[in-house]
Amino acid sequence: MQPYLAVTTEIIESLEKIMLSGLRGTHLLFSNQMIREAFKREKPVELLTDQDVAEQVQSALSELLSRENLDERQEYIERLEKNIRDVLVHLYFGFLDKYAIDDEDFPEVLH
């Protein structure tokens, strides 16, 4: 049985701030270098077809959400294995695009 992750109001508000900032072109969780490296990789999300990688990404997401503040989240991401971090970068931008599409009042995505 998969463990449940308690998602608090604070986590939701924090994620919303991260997404709104990302829509303006400021990506709080990832450095510019991390983003460049992740996009040099050809389709890292395909790594998710590997059960081990998918479990590592799920674990990383749970751990990331459990961190109390942005600084701790950034430090955690910096310490991740490169493949896992690259997948997270791609997932983040996928979510960001979806977030922008759902918010019709928001201007064109700048990333």
N, C-alpha and C positions, 0 to 999 in steps of 0.2 A: 504494500500500500504506500502510495506517495505521501510524504509529509505535507501538511498544509502550511501556507505562508500567511501569517496575519498581516493584512494590508491595512494600515491605519490611515486616518485622515491626513496625518502629517506626511506620510509617504506619498499619498495621492497628490497632495498640494505641492510637494517637492518635485515630483515627476512632472506635474503640469508646468512648474516654473522652468524646468529643464527643457521641456518641449517648446514652450513659448520663446525662450531664449534661442533655441535651435532654429526656430522659424525666422528669427532675425539674423541668423548667420553666426551666432555665438554658440559654440558647442562646448558646454561646461564639463562634460564627463571625459572628453577625449582631447588630447593635444592635436595640433595641426599635423605633427609628424605621424602620430598614430593613425590619423584619418588617411593621410597620403599612403602610408604603408598598407593599410587595409584595402584601399582601392587599387593598389598595384596587383594584388592577388586576384586571380581569376576566379570569380564566383565562390568565395569562401563559405557562403551559406550552404552550398552543396555538401560541405563537410558534415552537415547535420544529418545526412543519410547514414553516417557512421554512428552506431548506437552509443559508443563510448564518448564521442565528441558531443553528441546531443545531451548526454547525461552531464558532462562537464559544463556545458553552456547553461543548462537548467540550474545546476548547482551554483554557478557563477552569478546568475540572475538573482537567485534567492539570497545569496550572500551580499550582493550589491544592494539589494533592497533593505537588508537588515542593518546596513551602515547608517549611523545616525545623522551624518551631515555630508555636505558636498565634498569637503576636504578628504574625509575618510573614503568616500566613494572613488574619488580620483586616485588616491593612493592604492586602493584595492585594484583598480583597473590597471595601473602601472605595473603591478606585480603579477598580473595574469600571464599565462603562457600566450605567446604571440598568436597562435592559431585561434585560440578562444577569444582573445581580444579583437582580432580581425572580424570574427563572426559577430561579436557584439556591436562593432561599429556598423556593419552592414545591416543588422537588425534595427539598430537605432535609426539609421537613415530611412529604412523602410517604414518604421513607425512614424517617423517625422513626416514623411510624404503622406501617409494615411491621415495623420493628424491635421495636416494642412488642407487636404481634400475635404475633410469633415467640417472644417471651419471656413465656410464660404466668405465670411467677412474679412478674413485675413488676406493681406496682399500676397502677391506671387512669392513662392519659396525662393530664398536667396542663396541656398547652398548648391 
